[in-house]
């Protein structure tokens, strides 16, 4: 997918998943400014209803229950086998 040019149908589509509203908003704003098509959610169950044209899910897992998150990622991979990647971020500084 082209991350910098073309129509939104051709650009990389990213879903931001984080419990913290500020994390969702700031990450989404950064991705939008970078020319990506982005959306965000604070609810695990919404990931399973993500658009089929989604390329990447950026996950900030810190505040989610680890068992529930792992189950959701497993279900997501089955439901969206063409998903490019699921990026696990962190809210904690390195």
C-alpha positions in Angstrom: 0.0 0.0 0.0 1.2 3.5 -0.7 1.6 5.4 2.5 2.1 8.9 1.1 0.1 9.4 -2.2 -3.0 8.4 -3.9 -6.6 8.1 -2.8 -7.6 6.8 0.6 -8.5 3.5 -1.1 -4.8 3.1 -2.0 -3.2 4.3 1.2 -2.4 2.2 4.2 -5.2 2.0 6.7 -4.4 1.8 10.4 -6.6 1.1 13.4 -5.3 2.4 16.7 -6.3 0.4 19.8 -5.6 1.9 23.2 -7.7 2.3 26.4 -6.3 5.8 26.9 -8.3 8.4 24.8 -5.3 10.7 24.6 -3.1 7.9 23.2 -5.8 7.1 20.6 -6.2 10.8 19.6 -2.5 11.6 19.4 -1.5 8.5 17.5 -4.4 8.9 15.1 -3.4 12.6 14.5 0.2 11.6 13.9 -0.8 8.9 11.4 -3.3 11.2 9.6 -0.5 13.9 9.3 1.8 11.2 7.8 -0.7 10.5 5.0 -2.2 7.3 6.4 -5.9 6.6 6.8 -6.5 6.0 10.5 -9.3 5.3 12.9 -9.2 4.5 16.6 -11.0 2.7 19.3 -10.7 2.1 23.1 -12.7 -1.1 23.0 -11.3 -4.5 22.2 -14.5 -5.9 20.8 -14.6 -3.2 18.1 -11.4 -4.6 16.6 -13.3 -7.6 15.4 -15.7 -5.3 13.4 -12.9 -3.4 11.8 -13.2 -2.6 8.1 -12.0 -5.3 5.7 -9.6 -2.9 4.0 -7.6 -2.5 7.2 -3.8 -3.0 6.8 -2.4 -2.5 10.3 -3.6 -2.5 13.9 -1.4 -0.4 16.2 -2.1 -1.9 19.7 -1.1 -0.2 23.0 -1.7 -3.2 25.3 -0.8 -1.8 28.7 -4.2 -1.2 30.1 -6.0 -4.2 28.6 -6.4 -7.5 30.4 -3.6 -9.7 28.8 -5.8 -12.8 28.4 -8.6 -10.9 26.8 -6.2 -9.1 24.5 -4.5 -12.3 23.4 -7.9 -13.9 22.7 -9.0 -10.8 20.7 -5.8 -10.9 18.7 -6.2 -14.6 18.0 -9.8 -14.0 16.8 -8.7 -11.0 14.8 -6.1 -13.0 12.9 -8.7 -15.7 12.0 -11.2 -13.1 10.9 -8.7 -10.9 9.0 -6.0 -13.3 7.6 -4.8 -10.6 5.1 -4.0 -8.1 7.8 -0.5 -6.8 7.2 0.6 -6.6 10.8 -0.5 -6.0 14.4 2.0 -3.6 16.0 2.2 -3.8 19.7 3.3 -0.5 21.2 3.7 0.4 24.8 2.6 3.3 27.0 5.6 2.9 29.3 8.9 4.7 28.4 11.8 2.5 27.4 
